Amino acid sequence: MKTVKEIVEEYLRGNGHDGLCNQRIECGCSILDLMPCDWDCVSECVTAKKVLQDDGDWLMFPAED
């Protein structure tokens, strides 16, 4: 039986997403470290894409499905 985390990871990979983000609390996680927070707000997360910033850092932003 699959866990919710496994189901979400499978969906993200299958649809070309890089992870999840929650803009309300400025939070994001990649598939490589999916849902590390264990917060109740994970239900507000949306699919996300990594975007390289000018300073070389990667941030997660809502994916345009």
C-alpha positions as CSV (number, residue, x, y, z in Angstrom):
1,M,0.0,0.0,0.0
2,K,1.4,3.4,-1.0
3,T,1.7,6.4,1.5
4,V,0.4,9.8,0.6
5,K,4.0,11.0,0.2
6,E,4.6,8.2,-2.3
7,I,1.5,9.0,-4.2
8,V,2.3,12.7,-4.4
9,E,5.9,12.0,-5.5
10,E,4.7,9.7,-8.2
11,Y,2.3,12.4,-9.4
12,L,4.9,15.1,-9.4
13,R,7.4,13.0,-11.3
14,G,4.8,11.8,-13.8
15,N,3.7,15.3,-14.6
16,G,7.2,17.0,-14.8
17,H,7.0,18.9,-11.6
18,D,10.1,19.6,-9.4
19,G,8.3,19.6,-6.0
20,L,5.8,21.5,-3.9
21,C,5.4,25.1,-2.7
22,N,3.2,27.1,-0.4
23,Q,3.3,30.8,-1.2
24,R,1.3,31.9,1.9
25,I,4.2,30.9,4.2
26,E,7.0,31.2,1.5
27,C,7.9,27.5,1.7
28,G,9.0,25.0,-0.9
29,C,10.4,21.5,-1.2
30,S,11.9,19.4,-4.0
31,I,11.0,15.9,-4.8
32,L,14.4,14.9,-3.3
33,D,13.3,16.2,0.1
34,L,9.5,16.0,-0.2
35,M,7.3,17.2,2.7
36,P,10.1,17.5,5.4
37,C,8.1,19.9,7.5
38,D,5.2,17.7,8.8
39,W,3.1,20.9,9.1
40,D,-0.6,21.0,8.8
41,C,-0.2,23.5,6.0
42,V,1.1,20.8,3.6
43,S,-2.6,20.6,2.5
44,E,-2.2,24.1,1.0
45,C,0.9,23.2,-1.1
46,V,0.7,23.3,-4.9
47,T,2.8,21.7,-7.6
48,A,6.0,23.6,-8.2
49,K,8.9,24.2,-10.6
50,K,12.5,25.1,-9.6
51,V,13.6,28.6,-10.8
52,L,17.3,29.6,-10.8
53,Q,17.8,33.0,-9.1
54,D,20.4,35.6,-10.0
55,D,22.4,34.7,-6.8
56,G,22.6,31.1,-7.9
57,D,20.0,29.8,-5.5
58,W,17.1,27.7,-6.6
59,L,13.6,28.6,-5.4
60,M,10.3,26.8,-5.9
61,F,7.4,28.6,-7.6
62,P,3.9,27.4,-8.5
63,A,3.9,25.3,-11.7
64,E,1.8,26.5,-14.6
65,D,-0.2,23.3,-15.2
